[in-house]
Amino acid sequence: MTMNMTDKPGEECAVLGLSLSEPGGQEYAYNGLITLQHRGQESAGLAVVQGGNIFCKKDRGLVSEVFSSFPDYFDQASTLVGHTRYSTTGDSVPHNAGPFVAEYLTGRIALAHNGNITNAPEIRAMLEGFGLRFKSESDSEVAALLVAYRIIKEKDTLSGIIKAVHELEGAFSLVLADAEGTLYAVRDSNGFRPLCLGKNERGIMVASESCAFDACGFEFIRDVSPGEILVIQEGRIREGFAIKKEKDPALGLCIFEYVYFARPDSVIDGLSVYEARLRMGAILFEEHPAEADIVCGVPDSGLDAAIGYAQASSLPLVNGFVKNRYIGRSFIYPTQDLRLSAVRMKLNPLRAGIEGKRVVLVDDSIVRGTTIGKLVGTLKAAGAREIHLRISSPPFIHTCRYGTDIDSKESLIANRMSLEEIEKEIGADSLRYISLGGLQRACVSCQIPFCTVCFSGEEGTS
């Protein structure tokens, strides 16, 4: 079981697709997946179309570990589908890694998926009743086999994909390729998870975040619209379709993409992630000023909001921690004691910057509350006089069924304790969260609605 060393929600997954006018896409795919590694560090995989066949290499580990070398057939690939995984359904084992290749009577497809298909158990039971057999516990394989089954029934690849998409519920950004080399990009009708398009002189890239384009020399074109299916062949977008499926007007893009999941150099649905986080920090100061001497951010996810808080308050921004970037991934630590020890090794307080100071400490979230108290304690042990904790998201009080690993209300500290009790538990002199309205105001430039159920519990607050 994966354990979050930093007590943050799981970083979803990343998907990537390439359609080029000529062979040689492995470098783009590798660099793109490396850039998207923050969205999932458990496993990585690439499927390539070659000579009417689909070949796939995937395994547990980081992109650089799984692809320390490439098979020869990758050299001639012009259509590729990639994935990095953080598990929200299924254990962290190799057979749950993406992409998934599904074979059927007349062909095969490769599919990569980001999100959580909420009716996957029902679809799995239906397909098993038809005689299909599954090799994993992943809802992504459910989607792949459903698409394959519908292609057979519809006798047409695009019609089969459209039919399958109508049956899927929940959050899904999908990238698919068939054995003829056609690439398909699909975003669910609510737009829960990001998906965007880039191009260069050689072709088209589809990726979870626009930062992948910068690393690969592609120009950002636009976001895939909620409820859109794109057909891409030989480096060109051939067709686009709207999914004729009723969307829930109360739901939309997961607002936590702007708070934590996405890289700050990405632009999602018209809004710069970095600029959104700066505004979160400024609104935090507006809502919850503090009598303090300096502002510090918790690396890395609290740094941008800390800049915004410091700018709005005119307090000095100080580096409060030195980050050891060579600490291994959290799931290799088998006990809570070792995970907390790793937290202390990963973030060491910088005494020279904080000793004798009243500190505003900015972080993006408190979920289970298992590690933030350790960080507060290390700052005080290093000489900080006071710690005023400011959080750039509201309290998590509800679980998420759309792909974030907040699985139990009882595990959420804001459900178990009052604000004053949490302050005492973590040792902060004060604790304040941005309001839901303040967070929405920080993200007001986003071009589609938000999902904020994990904060409000109400599907209709965005």
Sequence and secondary structure as in RCSB ss.txt:
>XXXX:A:sequence
MTMNMTDKPGEECAVLGLSLSEPGGQEYAYNGLITLQHRGQESAGLAVVQGGNIFCKKDRGLVSEVFSSFPDYFD
QASTLVGHTRYSTTGDSVPHNAGPFVAEYLTGRIALAHNGNITNAPEIRAMLEGFGLRFKSESDSEVAALLVAYR
IIKEKDTLSGIIKAVHELEGAFSLVLADAEGTLYAVRDSNGFRPLCLGKNERGIMVASESCAFDACGFEFIRDVS
PGEILVIQEGRIREGFAIKKEKDPALGLCIFEYVYFARPDSVIDGLSVYEARLRMGAILFEEHPAEADIVCGVPD
SGLDAAIGYAQASSLPLVNGFVKNRYIGRSFIYPTQDLRLSAVRMKLNPLRAGIEGKRVVLVDDSIVRGTTIGKL
VGTLKAAGAREIHLRISSPPFIHTCRYGTDIDSKESLIANRMSLEEIEKEIGADSLRYISLGGLQRACVSCQIPF
CTVCFSGEEGTS
>XXXX:A:secstr
    TT       EEEEEEESSS  HHHHHHHHHHTGGG  SEEEEEEEETTEEEEEEEES HHHHTSS  GGGG
G SEEEEEEE  SSS SSGGG S EEEEETTEEEEEEEEEEETTHHHHHHHHHHTT   SSS HHHHHHHHHHHH
HHHHTSHHHHHHHHHHH  EEEEEEEEETTS EEEEE TT  S  EEEEETTEEEEESSTHHHHHHT EEEEE  
TTEEEEEETTEEEEEEE      TT  EETHIIIIIS TT EETTEEHHHHHHHHHHHHHHHS    SEEEE TT
TTHHHHHHHHHHHT  B   EEE TT   GGG  SHHHHHHHHHHHEEE HHHHTT EEEEEES  SS SSHHHH
HHHHHHTT SEEEEEESS    S  SSS     GGG HHHHS HHHHHHHHT SEEEE  HHHHHHHTTT SS E
E HHHHS TT  
